[in-house]
Amino acid sequence: MVTLDEARNYLKVDTNLDDALIQDCLDGAIGFVKDLLRVEYFKDFKKKEKSLIKVAIFYALHFLYEGRGNANHHELMKTLRSLLSGIRSIEF
């Protein structure tokens, strides 16, 4: 859903020196969003919903990358829940 190049662009990182860290943060962000949505894949969502999911992934990515070392994950999850509550699956 979000490529490493898109992530690097979103974070305004011009070099590939942090690619491994950015990819790890991106994987974590995608994992958080999937867990909150209670899904394994994003393929069944509509285009508008996928746009919202992408925003949530970018938000979590920024939070994890820029806040590494002192991030408040409770606040991250609270914001992601607010963003995604309208498309969250009721069941696991």
Stockholm file with secondary structure:
# STOCKHOLM 1.0

chainA/1-92         MVTLDEARNYLKVDTNLDDALIQDCLDGAIGFVKDLLRVEYFKDFKKKEKSLIKVAIFYALHFLYEGRGNANHHELMKTLRSLLSGIRSIEF
#=GR chainA/1-92 SS CCCHHHHHHHTTCCSSTTHHHHHHHHHHHHHHHHHHHTCSCSTTSCHHHHHHHHHHHHHHHHHHHHTTTSCCHHHHHHHHHHHHGGGCCSCC
#=GC SS_cons        CCCHHHHHHHTTCCSSTTHHHHHHHHHHHHHHHHHHHTCSCSTTSCHHHHHHHHHHHHHHHHHHHHTTTSCCHHHHHHHHHHHHGGGCCSCC
//
